[in-house]
C-alpha cells in the first residue's frame, strides 16, 4: 500500500450501518403499513358485502312468507304460521333453488350472544315433519350471517280491526294473519365501524285475505246444513182444487 492510501474508520462504518438500518426500518414500516391498510380495506369490503348479501337474503325470504301453519296447539287447536319476537323471528317460506330440496321450509332469524360477541344466525328445516317444540335439527345447523353484532331489534306492523295500519310492535303472535311489514335493525359494536342500512320488508301475502281461512275452524270439516223443507203452495179455488 502507498503511504497516501487510507480505509474507512470504524466510526464511519458504524454510521453507514446505522443509516442503512434506519433506511431499512423506514422501508419495512411503509410496507407493513401498506399491508395493514390493504388487509383492513379487504376486510371492510368483505364485511360490507356480507351485510349486503344478508339484507338481500332477508328481503327475499321474509317478503315471500307463506300463510302456512308450522305449529298447532293440541289443547285449543290454535295454529302458528308466523312467530315474531324482539330478537327472533320464525316463518315459512320457500328456499332458493340451489339451497332447498323442494317444498316450503320453516326458517328462523335469531340474535345469539356468546363470549366472543353477538352473532346473527339463520336456521331452516323442511316443513314436513317439523316440530316447533323439538326445535331445529342440528344438521345442517345454523348459518352465521353477521358477526360482531351488539344488538338486534325486529319489529312488526299489521292492521287494526278497523283496517287501519297499526303501530310497530316488538312481538307477533297472532293466529292466522301475517304482518304487513317487518323492520329489522342491527347494531354492530363500535370497533367494527359498520352501520346497518334501514331494512323494511313488505310481506307479499295479504294478511287480510288469509286471516279468516287460517282460523282453527279451517282445519275442521264444515257441518252440512239441513235441507230446507219446501213450503206447499195454496191451491187456487178457481181452478177447482180442494
Secondary structure, 3 states (H helix, E strand, C coil): CCCCCCCCCHHHHHHHHHHHHHHHHHHHHHHHHHHHHHHHHHHHHHHHHHHHHHHHHHHHHHHCCCCCCCEECCCCCCEECEEECCCEEEEEEECCCCCCCCCEEEEEEEEECCCCCEEEEEEEEECCCCCCCCCCCCCCCCEEEEEEEEEEEEEEECECCCCCECCCECCECCCCCCCCEEEEEEEECHHHCCCCCCEEEECCCCHHHHHHHHCHHHHCCCCCCCCCCCCCCCCCHHHCCC
